[in-house]
Amino acid sequence: MKHQLVKLVSEQAGITEGQADSAVEAVIGYFRTRVPADMAEEINNLAVGHNQDDQG
């Protein structure tokens, strides 16, 4: 999922994928520190693609 987000941010913002990756990491990190631990783990799993919806 993170790769899809990076690609989307890159295309829509007109920036490189490297820059978009940094931006996406910053946003993910922001949310990880502001939600309960179990939710932070879910955010991390979604970011790295460990969710049921991405399989297949």
CNS distance restraints for C-alpha pairs under 8 A (distance, minus, plus):
assign (resid   1 and name CA) (resid   5 and name CA) 6.31 0.50 0.50
assign (resid   1 and name CA) (resid  46 and name CA) 6.44 0.50 0.50
assign (resid   1 and name CA) (resid  47 and name CA) 5.66 0.50 0.50
assign (resid   1 and name CA) (resid  48 and name CA) 6.45 0.50 0.50
assign (resid   1 and name CA) (resid  49 and name CA) 5.09 0.50 0.50
assign (resid   1 and name CA) (resid  54 and name CA) 7.17 0.50 0.50
assign (resid   2 and name CA) (resid   6 and name CA) 6.08 0.50 0.50
assign (resid   2 and name CA) (resid  24 and name CA) 7.74 0.50 0.50
assign (resid   2 and name CA) (resid  46 and name CA) 7.60 0.50 0.50
assign (resid   2 and name CA) (resid  47 and name CA) 4.79 0.50 0.50
assign (resid   2 and name CA) (resid  48 and name CA) 6.05 0.50 0.50
assign (resid   2 and name CA) (resid  49 and name CA) 6.97 0.50 0.50
assign (resid   3 and name CA) (resid   7 and name CA) 6.15 0.50 0.50
assign (resid   4 and name CA) (resid   8 and name CA) 6.15 0.50 0.50
assign (resid   5 and name CA) (resid   9 and name CA) 6.08 0.50 0.50
assign (resid   5 and name CA) (resid  24 and name CA) 7.28 0.50 0.50
assign (resid   6 and name CA) (resid  10 and name CA) 5.97 0.50 0.50
assign (resid   6 and name CA) (resid  17 and name CA) 6.25 0.50 0.50
assign (resid   6 and name CA) (resid  20 and name CA) 5.30 0.50 0.50
assign (resid   6 and name CA) (resid  21 and name CA) 5.33 0.50 0.50
assign (resid   6 and name CA) (resid  24 and name CA) 6.43 0.50 0.50
assign (resid   7 and name CA) (resid  11 and name CA) 6.14 0.50 0.50
assign (resid   7 and name CA) (resid  17 and name CA) 6.39 0.50 0.50
assign (resid   7 and name CA) (resid  20 and name CA) 7.46 0.50 0.50
assign (resid   8 and name CA) (resid  12 and name CA) 6.00 0.50 0.50
assign (resid   9 and name CA) (resid  13 and name CA) 5.65 0.50 0.50
assign (resid   9 and name CA) (resid  14 and name CA) 7.84 0.50 0.50
assign (resid   9 and name CA) (resid  15 and name CA) 7.74 0.50 0.50
assign (resid   9 and name CA) (resid  20 and name CA) 5.73 0.50 0.50
assign (resid   9 and name CA) (resid  24 and name CA) 7.94 0.50 0.50
assign (resid  10 and name CA) (resid  14 and name CA) 5.58 0.50 0.50
assign (resid  10 and name CA) (resid  15 and name CA) 4.90 0.50 0.50
assign (resid  10 and name CA) (resid  16 and name CA) 5.64 0.50 0.50
assign (resid  10 and name CA) (resid  17 and name CA) 5.32 0.50 0.50
assign (resid  10 and name CA) (resid  19 and name CA) 7.55 0.50 0.50
assign (resid  10 and name CA) (resid  20 and name CA) 5.20 0.50 0.50
assign (resid  11 and name CA) (resid  15 and name CA) 6.89 0.50 0.50
assign (resid  15 and name CA) (resid  19 and name CA) 6.23 0.50 0.50
assign (resid  15 and name CA) (resid  20 and name CA) 6.49 0.50 0.50
assign (resid  16 and name CA) (resid  20 and name CA) 6.18 0.50 0.50
assign (resid  17 and name CA) (resid  21 and name CA) 5.89 0.50 0.50
assign (resid  18 and name CA) (resid  22 and name CA) 6.42 0.50 0.50
assign (resid  19 and name CA) (resid  23 and name CA) 6.35 0.50 0.50
assign (resid  20 and name CA) (resid  24 and name CA) 6.06 0.50 0.50
assign (resid  21 and name CA) (resid  25 and name CA) 6.07 0.50 0.50
assign (resid  22 and name CA) (resid  26 and name CA) 6.19 0.50 0.50
assign (resid  23 and name CA) (resid  27 and name CA) 6.37 0.50 0.50
assign (resid  24 and name CA) (resid  28 and name CA) 6.12 0.50 0.50
assign (resid  25 and name CA) (resid  29 and name CA) 5.91 0.50 0.50
assign (resid  26 and name CA) (resid  30 and name CA) 6.08 0.50 0.50
assign (resid  27 and name CA) (resid  31 and name CA) 6.41 0.50 0.50
assign (resid  28 and name CA) (resid  32 and name CA) 6.15 0.50 0.50
assign (resid  28 and name CA) (resid  43 and name CA) 7.37 0.50 0.50
assign (resid  28 and name CA) (resid  44 and name CA) 7.76 0.50 0.50
assign (resid  28 and name CA) (resid  47 and name CA) 7.67 0.50 0.50
assign (resid  29 and name CA) (resid  33 and name CA) 6.42 0.50 0.50
assign (resid  30 and name CA) (resid  34 and name CA) 6.63 0.50 0.50
assign (resid  31 and name CA) (resid  35 and name CA) 6.31 0.50 0.50
assign (resid  31 and name CA) (resid  40 and name CA) 7.31 0.50 0.50
assign (resid  31 and name CA) (resid  43 and name CA) 7.91 0.50 0.50
assign (resid  32 and name CA) (resid  37 and name CA) 7.88 0.50 0.50
assign (resid  32 and name CA) (resid  39 and name CA) 7.77 0.50 0.50
assign (resid  32 and name CA) (resid  40 and name CA) 4.62 0.50 0.50
assign (resid  32 and name CA) (resid  41 and name CA) 7.80 0.50 0.50
assign (resid  32 and name CA) (resid  43 and name CA) 6.85 0.50 0.50
assign (resid  32 and name CA) (resid  44 and name CA) 7.63 0.50 0.50
assign (resid  33 and name CA) (resid  40 and name CA) 7.32 0.50 0.50
assign (resid  35 and name CA) (resid  39 and name CA) 6.06 0.50 0.50
assign (resid  35 and name CA) (resid  40 and name CA) 5.95 0.50 0.50
assign (resid  36 and name CA) (resid  40 and name CA) 6.18 0.50 0.50
assign (resid  37 and name CA) (resid  41 and name CA) 6.26 0.50 0.50
assign (resid  38 and name CA) (resid  42 and name CA) 6.48 0.50 0.50
assign (resid  39 and name CA) (resid  43 and name CA) 6.21 0.50 0.50
assign (resid  40 and name CA) (resid  44 and name CA) 6.20 0.50 0.50
assign (resid  41 and name CA) (resid  45 and name CA) 6.16 0.50 0.50
assign (resid  42 and name CA) (resid  46 and name CA) 6.14 0.50 0.50
assign (resid  43 and name CA) (resid  47 and name CA) 6.12 0.50 0.50
assign (resid  44 and name CA) (resid  48 and name CA) 6.30 0.50 0.50
assign (resid  45 and name CA) (resid  49 and name CA) 5.98 0.50 0.50
assign (resid  45 and name CA) (resid  50 and name CA) 4.77 0.50 0.50
assign (resid  45 and name CA) (resid  51 and name CA) 6.43 0.50 0.50
assign (resid  46 and name CA) (resid  50 and name CA) 5.61 0.50 0.50
assign (resid  46 and name CA) (resid  51 and name CA) 5.66 0.50 0.50
assign (resid  49 and name CA) (resid  54 and name CA) 6.56 0.50 0.50
assign (resid  50 and name CA) (resid  54 and name CA) 7.51 0.50 0.50
assign (resid  51 and name CA) (resid  55 and name CA) 7.22 0.50 0.50
